[in-house]
Amino acid sequence: MGHKISFKEINQIAIPAIIAGIAEPLISLTDIAVIGNVQNNSVEALAAAGIVGSFLSAIIWIVAQTKTAISAIISQHLGANRLHAVKTLVPQAIFFNFILSLFIYAITAYFARAIFSAYNAEGLILNYAQEYYTIRALGYPLTLVTFAIFGVFRGLQNTLWAMKCSLLGAAVNVGLDFALVYGVEGLIKPMHLAGAAYASVIAQACMLALAFYYFLKKTPFHLKLSFRLNPKLKPLLSMAANLFVRTAALNFAIYLANAYATGYGKNYIAAQSILMNIWLFFSFFIDGYANAGNAISGRLLGARDYQKLWHLSKDISKYALIIALLLMGFCAIFYNEIGLLFNKDPRVLALFASVFWMVLLMQPVNALAFMFDGIFKGLGEAKYLRNVLLAATFLGFTPALLLADYFGLKLYAVWIGFFVWMLIRSSALIIRFRQKYLKQSL
């Protein structure tokens, strides 16, 4: 059998996961690019889309952690040849996500104006943000149920189905963005920011429909809900709860960054919106190998194959670093042209160009953090991941941002904070993995 997971086996999971992963930020990037080039109030519209996109990502990342928990439990049971034990767990987890999404929609839509006021949005930006969000948030149930199903696919070591669903969603979103935002003469009136929101919701519905098709036709699971709780539901919710807290801390950092950038002025938050969306795009791109680590490490833990687990950690880290360096190189070549894709305002572009190099410099550190994030999720180490993120956010990011802001560094302060944040996350995970799993692999 050998002592390593083959390059081919890793890529069978990683490459579809990369393509599926970049589809979601590609939807946001398309929204940003289309909205940032409208004729009326483009800077205000771009700022509103950036703020809402940040908040949406925060909510979805927090509640979608059940996807990771489902994936970890299913992959571990797959490795131990005990999938039958989790057959009733899957529909219960999907139903939990659906109910949770309805609750979150009701609360956040009602308080939308207060939420975006807390981001320092006001006037036209606040009005745009409220309108955009109340439509986009209709997609919560669609997205969270889709993510639960994607967790099942990943646990079964198959990311190809999720990739196909995501590509369909991205294609629908891009096409509808142009049609609904700018309008189609004689057919559709231009809908400005609301058009981008409707495009996203329709795209999410298409993704869910295809996900249901693969789930019902290709997996050994079903949607029949058993009212007798599966014994693994409590560990799943416990793991998800730790990941909720972890992701809440993660998104507190993103909220703080956007609140400070908005406070600096509309050009700063517009530039920050572009920088943040590119950073997230890179993150999802690199995250494909983290998804492979997540799926395979759970299976290897179930099979108690620690030697392969150790080699897996080295191999996927190497692949992720290569991707990070390639992304850095590409963006360095087209450094100034990239900003022009999203906005034409010279003041916004000047701010973007002055800070973009910091986003690029972080990519190798990000790659290692994301790799070990994925592995630790697959191993079910949610509690440790929670503690690392809490420490990185409140002992690293926040003090660094406040100190740099005190010295008037503005957007530099935001990205110095993120750099410190990622250094703590990556180093803590690497040290812990070596301490815990190196001896067992020998």
ChimeraX attribute file (.defattr): number of C-alpha atoms within 10 A of each C-alpha:
attribute: neighborCount
match mode: 1-to-1
recipient: residues
	/A:1	4
	/A:2	7
	/A:3	14
	/A:4	13
	/A:5	17
	/A:6	13
	/A:7	13
	/A:8	9
	/A:9	12
	/A:10	20
	/A:11	17
	/A:12	16
	/A:13	23
	/A:14	29
	/A:15	19
	/A:16	22
	/A:17	29
	/A:18	23
	/A:19	20
	/A:20	27
	/A:21	25
	/A:22	23
	/A:23	25
	/A:24	18
	/A:25	23
	/A:26	22
	/A:27	24
	/A:28	25
	/A:29	24
	/A:30	20
	/A:31	27
	/A:32	27
	/A:33	19
	/A:34	23
	/A:35	30
	/A:36	27
	/A:37	20
	/A:38	17
	/A:39	10
	/A:40	11
	/A:41	14
	/A:42	20
	/A:43	24
	/A:44	24
	/A:45	25
	/A:46	32
	/A:47	30
	/A:48	32
	/A:49	28
	/A:50	27
	/A:51	26
	/A:52	27
	/A:53	23
	/A:54	20
	/A:55	21
	/A:56	16
	/A:57	15
	/A:58	21
	/A:59	20
	/A:60	17
	/A:61	20
	/A:62	21
	/A:63	23
	/A:64	24
	/A:65	27
	/A:66	27
	/A:67	27
	/A:68	29
	/A:69	29
	/A:70	31
	/A:71	31
	/A:72	35
	/A:73	29
	/A:74	31
	/A:75	32
	/A:76	27
	/A:77	22
	/A:78	21
	/A:79	21
	/A:80	15
	/A:81	13
	/A:82	14
	/A:83	17
	/A:84	12
	/A:85	13
	/A:86	19
	/A:87	18
	/A:88	22
	/A:89	24
	/A:90	24
	/A:91	19
	/A:92	20
	/A:93	22
	/A:94	24
	/A:95	16
	/A:96	16
	/A:97	25
	/A:98	19
	/A:99	13
	/A:100	16
	/A:101	24
	/A:102	16
	/A:103	12
	/A:104	17
	/A:105	19
	/A:106	13
	/A:107	10
	/A:108	16
	/A:109	18
	/A:110	12
	/A:111	13
	/A:112	18
	/A:113	19
	/A:114	13
	/A:115	18
	/A:116	22
	/A:117	16
	/A:118	12
	/A:119	21
	/A:120	18
	/A:121	26
	/A:122	16
	/A:123	9
	/A:124	13
	/A:125	22
	/A:126	25
	/A:127	16
	/A:128	22
	/A:129	29
	/A:130	22
	/A:131	18
	/A:132	23
	/A:133	25
	/A:134	21
	/A:135	18
	/A:136	22
	/A:137	24
	/A:138	21
	/A:139	21
	/A:140	24
	/A:141	22
	/A:142	22
	/A:143	23
	/A:144	29
	/A:145	25
	/A:146	27
	/A:147	25
	/A:148	27
	/A:149	25
	/A:150	26
	/A:151	30
	/A:152	27
	/A:153	26
	/A:154	27
	/A:155	30
	/A:156	23
	/A:157	25
	/A:158	20
	/A:159	27
	/A:160	19
	/A:161	20
	/A:162	27
	/A:163	23
	/A:164	19
	/A:165	25
	/A:166	29
	/A:167	20
	/A:168	18
	/A:169	26
	/A:170	27
	/A:171	15
	/A:172	19
	/A:173	28
	/A:174	21
	/A:175	13
	/A:176	21
	/A:177	28
	/A:178	20
	/A:179	20
	/A:180	21
	/A:181	24
	/A:182	22
	/A:183	17
	/A:184	12
	/A:185	9
	/A:186	6
	/A:187	8
	/A:188	12
	/A:189	14
	/A:190	16
	/A:191	16
	/A:192	24
	/A:193	28
	/A:194	20
	/A:195	23
	/A:196	30
	/A:197	27
	/A:198	22
	/A:199	26
	/A:200	25
	/A:201	21
	/A:202	18
	/A:203	26
	/A:204	27
	/A:205	17
	/A:206	18
	/A:207	24
	/A:208	22
	/A:209	13
	/A:210	18
	/A:211	25
	/A:212	17
	/A:213	13
	/A:214	16
	/A:215	18
	/A:216	12
	/A:217	11
	/A:218	11
	/A:219	12
	/A:220	11
	/A:221	18
	/A:222	13
	/A:223	16
	/A:224	11
	/A:225	15
	/A:226	12
	/A:227	8
	/A:228	9
	/A:229	12
	/A:230	16
	/A:231	12
	/A:232	16
	/A:233	18
	/A:234	11
	/A:235	13
	/A:236	21
	/A:237	18
	/A:238	16
	/A:239	24
	/A:240	24
	/A:241	20
	/A:242	19
	/A:243	29
	/A:244	22
	/A:245	21
	/A:246	25
	/A:247	24
	/A:248	20
	/A:249	23
	/A:250	22
	/A:251	20
	/A:252	18
	/A:253	23
	/A:254	20
	/A:255	18
	/A:256	16
	/A:257	25
	/A:258	26
	/A:259	19
	/A:260	21
	/A:261	24
	/A:262	22
	/A:263	15
	/A:264	14
	/A:265	13
	/A:266	19
	/A:267	23
	/A:268	22
	/A:269	30
	/A:270	34
	/A:271	30
	/A:272	27
	/A:273	28
	/A:274	27
	/A:275	22
	/A:276	23
	/A:277	19
	/A:278	20
	/A:279	19
	/A:280	20
	/A:281	21
	/A:282	23
	/A:283	20
	/A:284	24
	/A:285	26
	/A:286	30
	/A:287	25
	/A:288	28
	/A:289	32
	/A:290	32
	/A:291	33
	/A:292	31
	/A:293	31
	/A:294	28
	/A:295	34
	/A:296	31
	/A:297	31
	/A:298	31
	/A:299	29
	/A:300	23
	/A:301	21
	/A:302	21
	/A:303	15
	/A:304	17
	/A:305	16
	/A:306	19
	/A:307	19
	/A:308	19
	/A:309	26
	/A:310	21
	/A:311	15
	/A:312	24
	/A:313	21
	/A:314	11
	/A:315	18
	/A:316	25
	/A:317	21
	/A:318	16
	/A:319	16
	/A:320	24
	/A:321	19
	/A:322	15
	/A:323	19
	/A:324	24
	/A:325	16
	/A:326	13
	/A:327	16
	/A:328	20
	/A:329	13
	/A:330	10
	/A:331	16
	/A:332	14
	/A:333	10
	/A:334	10
	/A:335	15
	/A:336	15
	/A:337	12
	/A:338	18
	/A:339	23
	/A:340	17
	/A:341	16
	/A:342	24
	/A:343	24
	/A:344	14
	/A:345	17
	/A:346	12
	/A:347	13
	/A:348	22
	/A:349	22
	/A:350	14
	/A:351	20
	/A:352	24
	/A:353	17
	/A:354	12
	/A:355	17
	/A:356	25
	/A:357	14
	/A:358	16
	/A:359	19
	/A:360	19
	/A:361	14
	/A:362	20
	/A:363	25
	/A:364	18
	/A:365	18
	/A:366	25
	/A:367	30
	/A:368	26
	/A:369	23
	/A:370	26
	/A:371	30
	/A:372	27
	/A:373	24
	/A:374	25
	/A:375	28
	/A:376	24
	/A:377	28
	/A:378	32
	/A:379	24
	/A:380	24
	/A:381	16
	/A:382	24
	/A:383	18
	/A:384	18
	/A:385	22
	/A:386	21
	/A:387	16
	/A:388	19
	/A:389	24
	/A:390	20
	/A:391	16
	/A:392	24
	/A:393	27
	/A:394	16
	/A:395	14
	/A:396	21
	/A:397	28
	/A:398	20
	/A:399	14
	/A:400	22
	/A:401	25
	/A:402	15
	/A:403	14
	/A:404	18
	/A:405	18
	/A:406	11
	/A:407	9
	/A:408	11
	/A:409	14
	/A:410	17
	/A:411	25
	/A:412	18
	/A:413	23
	/A:414	26
	/A:415	25
	/A:416	20
	/A:417	25
	/A:418	24
	/A:419	21
	/A:420	20
	/A:421	24
	/A:422	24
	/A:423	18
	/A:424	20
	/A:425	25
	/A:426	21
	/A:427	15
	/A:428	19
	/A:429	22
	/A:430	16
	/A:431	10
	/A:432	14
	/A:433	15
	/A:434	13
	/A:435	11
	/A:436	10
	/A:437	14
	/A:438	15
	/A:439	11
	/A:440	14
	/A:441	15
	/A:442	8
